[in-house]
Amino acid sequence: MLENVTFGPIEPAQLASMSGLELMQAMIEKRLPAPTMARTLNFWLAEVGEGWRF
């Protein structure tokens, strides 16, 4: 799961072109880098999906 994980910022244009769910899915699928804070806190996304909206 953690093999070949990259960490770093995501380009603003990429962020603007995706929904929050798409962004999280792309991180899980390693198409986008994980946030550096994930490495610091040893925190990893494992699953995302549709949920409640407030």
N, C-alpha and C positions, 0 to 999 in steps of 0.2 A: 504493500500500500504506500509506503513512504519512499520507495525507490524512485530515483530521478525527480524528486520534488524540487522545483525551483522557487525561490522567494524573491519578492521585489514589488515595485510599483506597477500599476497597470496604466496604460496610456489613457488620458481623458477621452479621446475619441472612441476607444473601445468601451469604456464605461457608459458613454452616452448612447451607444448603439444597442445596449442589452438591457433587459429587465433585471431586477434583482435575482430572480430565480435562475435566469439564464447565466448570470454572472457566477452564482454559486455552483451551478452544474459544471460550468467551464473550469472552475478551480478544482473540483473533484476529479474531473476527467483529465486534468493536467494540461489543458489547452491554454490556461492562464496561470501566472505564478501565484503562489499562495502568499498571503500577507506576512511580512517579516515578524509580526507579533505572534503569529501561530507558532513559529519556531521558538520564540522566547518563552511563551507560556505552555509549550508542548500541547497545543490545542489543534485538532484536525477536524475538518468537515468530513463526515462519513456519509450523510444522506440529506437530501433536501427534497421538498415537494410543495404542492399547493397547500395553502393554509388559510387561517383567518385573516381578514383585513379589518383594520380598525380605522 
